[in-house]
Amino acid sequence: MEAPAPWRVLEFYSGIGGMRYSLMASGVRAEVVEAFDINDVANDVYELNFGHRPCQGNIQTLTAIDLDKYKAHAWLLSPPCQPYTRQGLQKHSTDARAFSFIKILNLMQNMSYPPQMLFVENVVGFEVSDTHDQLLEVLSSLNFNTQEFILSPLQFGVPYSRPRYFCLAKREPMCFQNPSVNNKLLRTPYWLSLRLNSTSQSSYDQGEEELELVCKPIREFLVKEADGGMPRETVLQDYRVPLNLIERWGNAMDIVYPESKRCCCFTKSYYRYVKGTGSLLATSEVPEQKLEISSLKELGLRFFTPQEVANLHSFPSSFNFPDHIGLRQQYAMMGNSLSVAVVGPLLRYLFAEA
């Protein structure tokens, strides 16, 4: 019996490939027929890892005719998050960085071959924006059912706190495996599988402190010299936190240990700043407690390496950056990426036949 043709997928705001890695991890029979991103450096990374360079240019210039020619079954989108972040101006749809996403949504209404499935990822806060309202309005007008989630890698056994908003949409007559939660916003991944029992559901509904108990320790995500990583001495030297930063910001740092089961979200400003941009790793064996600045200097604090940040985003070990991309750019692009451990199961659920 001949295998069914793979789903045809368009990937918007493809970045360094987190969405494509998630699609691969999902096990879904799908092919990315085109990817789009305006950032030439991110496209260098994508090309190195996937052997295909995304279509570079402003997504706002695309037309319905342009998109119709791909006859894609699914669109995967991770639009700019800055219009919706807590630290930003929260201008929502009036922010210029939101224009391309709104343009794409409106194009769907003028297409001969609109997608049958849609997947959108963004920061927590998007769900209360007027852009979110426009998204649901367009999807409803085209007879899509939606299921929305706010999920974190912590709920999937990864010691990484990075809650994100996700919208899954399927156009009728297609339907979800669990239609009872259509048009709802869920904060548990319980509904992603019909086979989970009640004890599984209760574990998904736990708070962050309880979730830490089921997460793997951070040490399992650290690069080891035996696996081809840098020598420990080199890592300590190249990634150590300067003493002047410890003296100035020590009380504001989030410090974790190899045995910790939670670290904070890495932002695109990690390595440039130490306050509120991600956790720092203590490499010395000192009891985990509230420490004075003088004691913090003895912890051997270092930044997580870009490969370790990629590991915590559940990227495959084969992922790499081109040699010409500097350290700050590597951190910035990882900070803008997504968690494969979360998005992979979501995509598997989205593409599953009811």
C-alpha positions in Angstrom: 0.0 0.0 0.0 1.4 3.4 -1.0 2.2 5.7 1.8 0.2 8.9 1.9 1.9 12.1 0.7 3.5 14.1 3.4 1.7 17.3 4.7 3.0 20.4 3.0 4.1 23.0 5.5 5.0 26.7 5.4 7.2 28.0 8.1 7.0 31.8 8.9 9.5 33.6 11.1 11.7 30.5 10.9 14.6 32.0 12.9 17.3 29.4 13.6 15.0 26.4 13.0 13.3 25.6 16.3 9.9 25.1 14.7 11.4 22.8 12.1 13.3 20.8 14.7 9.9 20.5 16.6 8.2 19.2 13.4 10.9 16.6 13.0 10.6 15.6 16.7 6.9 15.3 16.3 7.2 12.3 14.0 4.7 13.8 11.6 5.1 12.9 7.9 5.6 16.5 6.7 7.8 18.5 4.5 8.6 22.2 4.8 8.0 23.5 1.3 9.3 27.0 2.2 10.5 28.9 5.2 10.5 32.7 5.5 12.6 35.0 7.7 14.0 38.6 7.2 17.1 38.0 9.4 20.1 37.1 7.2 22.1 35.9 10.2 19.4 33.6 11.4 19.1 32.3 7.8 22.8 31.5 7.9 22.2 29.3 10.9 19.1 27.7 9.4 20.9 26.9 6.1 23.9 25.3 7.9 21.6 23.0 9.9 18.9 22.1 7.3 20.7 22.7 3.9 18.0 25.1 2.8 18.1 28.9 3.0 14.8 30.5 3.9 13.2 33.0 1.6 14.6 36.3 2.9 12.6 39.5 2.7 9.7 41.3 4.4 6.8 38.9 4.9 4.5 41.9 4.4 5.3 41.9 0.7 3.8 38.4 0.2 0.4 38.2 -1.6 -2.3 35.6 -1.6 -1.2 34.5 -5.0 2.4 34.0 -3.7 1.1 31.8 -0.9 -1.5 29.9 -3.0 1.3 28.5 -5.2 2.7 26.4 -2.3 -0.7 24.7 -1.7 0.4 24.2 1.9 -1.8 22.2 4.3 -0.3 23.9 7.4 1.3 27.1 8.5 3.6 27.3 11.4 4.2 30.8 12.8 6.3 32.3 15.5 5.9 36.1 15.0 7.8 38.8 16.8 7.0 38.9 20.5 8.2 42.4 21.3 4.7 44.0 20.9 3.4 41.8 23.7 6.2 41.4 26.3 5.8 42.8 29.8 9.1 44.8 29.4 8.0 46.4 26.1 5.6 49.2 25.3 2.7 46.7 24.8 1.5 48.5 21.6 0.1 45.2 20.3 -1.2 45.5 16.8 -0.1 49.2 16.5 3.5 48.1 16.9 5.2 47.9 13.4 6.6 44.5 14.3 3.1 43.1 14.4 2.1 44.3 10.9 3.5 41.3 9.0 1.6 38.8 11.1 -1.7 40.7 10.7 -1.1 41.0 7.0 -0.6 37.2 6.7 -3.8 36.5 8.7 -5.8 38.8 6.4 -4.3 37.1 3.3 -5.9 33.8 4.3 -9.3 35.3 3.6 -8.3 36.0 0.0 -6.7 32.7 -0.8 -7.9 29.9 -3.1 -5.9 27.3 -1.1 -5.8 28.6 2.5 -4.2 26.3 5.1 -6.2 23.6 6.8 -4.1 23.8 10.0 -2.4 26.7 11.8 0.1 26.8 14.7 1.1 30.1 16.4 3.7 30.5 19.2 4.3 33.7 21.2 5.0 35.1 24.7 2.5 35.0 27.5 0.7 38.2 27.2 -0.2 37.7 23.5 -3.5 36.0 24.6 -4.8 39.3 26.1 -3.7 41.5 23.1 -5.9 42.9 20.3 -3.7 41.0 17.8 -5.0 37.8 19.5 -8.5 39.0 19.0 -7.8 39.6 15.3 -6.3 36.1 15.0 -9.4 34.4 16.5 -11.7 36.6 14.5 -10.1 35.6 11.2 -9.9 31.9 12.1 -13.6 31.9 13.1 -14.6 33.5 9.8 -12.8 30.7 8.0 -14.4 27.9 10.1 -11.4 27.0 12.1 -11.7 25.4 15.6 -9.0 26.5 18.0 -7.4 25.1 21.1 -5.0 27.4 23.0 -2.3 26.5 25.6 0.1 28.2 27.9 2.8 25.6 28.6 6.4 25.5 29.9 9.2 22.9 29.4 8.9 22.2 33.1 5.7 20.3 32.3 7.7 18.1 30.0 10.5 17.1 32.3 12.9 19.8 31.2 14.4 22.0 34.1 13.7 25.2 32.2 11.0 27.7 33.1 9.8 29.3 29.8 6.0 29.5 29.7 4.7 30.4 26.2 1.4 30.8 24.5 0.3 28.5 21.7 -2.6 28.5 19.4 -3.6 25.3 17.4 -6.3 25.7 14.8 -7.9 23.1 12.4 -10.4 24.0 9.6 -13.6 22.1 9.4 -14.3 19.4 8.5 -11.0 18.5 10.1 -11.2 18.2 13.9 -9.1 17.7 17.0 -8.7 14.4 18.8 -10.2 16.1 21.9 -12.9 18.5 20.5 -14.3 18.9 24.0 -11.7 21.6 24.7 -12.2 23.6 21.5 -12.1 27.3 21.9 -10.5 27.0 25.4 -7.2 28.2 26.8 -5.5 25.4 28.7 -2.6 25.5 31.1 -2.0 21.7 31.1 -0.7 19.4 28.3 -3.0 16.6 29.6 -5.3 17.0 26.6 -2.5 16.3 24.1 -3.0 12.6 24.6 -6.1 10.4 24.9 -4.1 7.7 26.6 -3.1 9.6 29.7 -4.7 8.4 32.9 -6.0 10.5 35.9 -2.7 10.3 37.8 -0.9 11.7 34.7 -3.3 14.6 34.6 -2.7 15.5 38.3 1.0 15.6 37.6 0.5 18.0 34.8 -1.5 20.3 36.9 1.2 20.8 39.6 2.8 24.1 40.4 6.3 24.9 39.4 7.8 23.8 42.7 6.1 20.4 42.4 7.1 20.1 38.8 10.7 20.5 39.7 10.5 17.1 41.4 9.9 15.3 38.1 12.4 17.3 36.0 15.8 16.1 35.1 18.7 17.9 36.9 20.5 20.6 35.0 23.7 18.6 34.9 22.1 16.4 32.2 22.0 19.4 29.9 25.5 20.6 30.4 28.1 20.1 27.7 30.6 17.4 28.7 34.2 17.2 27.5 33.8 13.4 26.9 31.0 14.2 24.4 33.1 16.5 22.3 32.5 19.6 24.4 35.1 22.2 25.4 37.5 21.3 28.2 36.1 22.3 31.6 38.9 24.8 32.2 38.2 26.5 28.9 34.5 26.8 29.7 35.3 28.2 33.2 37.7 30.7 31.7 35.6 31.8 28.7 32.2 31.9 30.3 33.0 33.0 33.9 31.0 35.9 35.3 33.3 39.0 35.9 33.7 39.9 39.5 32.5 43.5 38.9 29.2 42.1 37.7 28.9 39.9 40.8 29.7 42.9 43.1 27.1 45.1 41.3 24.3 42.6 40.6 24.9 39.7 42.8 21.7 40.1 44.8 19.6 40.1 41.6 21.2 37.0 40.0 19.4 33.8 39.6 22.0 31.2 40.5 21.5 27.5 39.9 23.6 24.4 40.5 24.2 21.2 38.4 21.7 19.4 40.6 19.0 22.1 40.3 15.8 21.1 38.6 14.8 24.5 37.3 16.5 27.5 35.6 15.1 30.8 34.4 14.2 31.7 30.8 17.1 32.8 28.7 16.4 36.1 26.9 18.1 37.5 23.9 20.1 39.8 26.2 21.8 36.9 28.1 25.6 37.3 28.4 25.3 41.0 27.7 23.5 41.5 31.0 23.1 39.4 34.1 19.9 40.8 35.7 16.7 39.2 34.5 18.2 37.6 31.4 18.6 33.9 32.5 20.2 31.8 35.2 23.9 31.6 36.0 25.6 28.3 36.9 27.6 27.8 40.1 30.5 25.5 39.4 31.9 25.2 43.0 30.5 22.9 45.6 28.9 25.4 48.0 25.6 24.8 49.9 22.6 26.3 48.0 21.4 29.1 50.2 21.1 32.9 50.3 24.7 34.0 50.1 26.5 37.3 50.7 28.3 39.0 47.9 31.7 37.9 49.3 30.5 34.3 49.2 29.1 34.6 45.7 32.6 35.2 44.4 33.6 31.7 45.6 30.8 30.0 43.6 32.7 29.9 40.3 29.8 31.5 38.5 29.6 31.1 34.8 27.2 31.7 32.0 25.6 28.7 30.3 27.3 28.1 26.9 25.2 28.6 23.7 25.2 24.8 23.3 23.8 24.3 26.8 21.1 26.9 26.1 20.3 24.9 23.0 20.2 21.7 25.0 17.7 23.3 27.4 15.6 24.3 24.4 15.8 20.6 23.5 17.6 21.2 20.2 19.4 18.1 18.9 23.1 17.6 19.6 23.8 18.1 15.9 22.7 21.7 16.0 25.5 24.2 15.4 26.2 27.8 14.6 28.3 28.9 11.6 31.9 30.0 12.6 31.3 33.6 11.7 28.5 34.2 14.2 29.7 35.8 17.4 28.8 34.8 20.9 26.3 37.6 21.6 24.5 36.9 18.4 24.3 33.2 19.3 22.7 34.0 22.6 20.4 36.5 21.1 19.1 34.0 18.5 18.7 31.2 21.1 16.7 33.7 23.3 14.3 34.3 20.4 13.8 30.6 19.7 11.4 28.0 21.2 11.3 24.8 23.2 11.3 21.6 21.0 10.2 19.6 24.0 7.0 21.6 24.2 6.3 22.3 20.5 7.0 18.8 19.2 4.1 17.2 21.2 1.8 20.1 20.3 2.5 19.6 16.5 2.0 15.8 16.9 -1.4 16.6 18.4 -2.3 19.2 15.8 -1.6 16.9 12.9 -3.2 13.8 14.4 -6.2 12.4 12.7 -9.3 12.5 14.8 
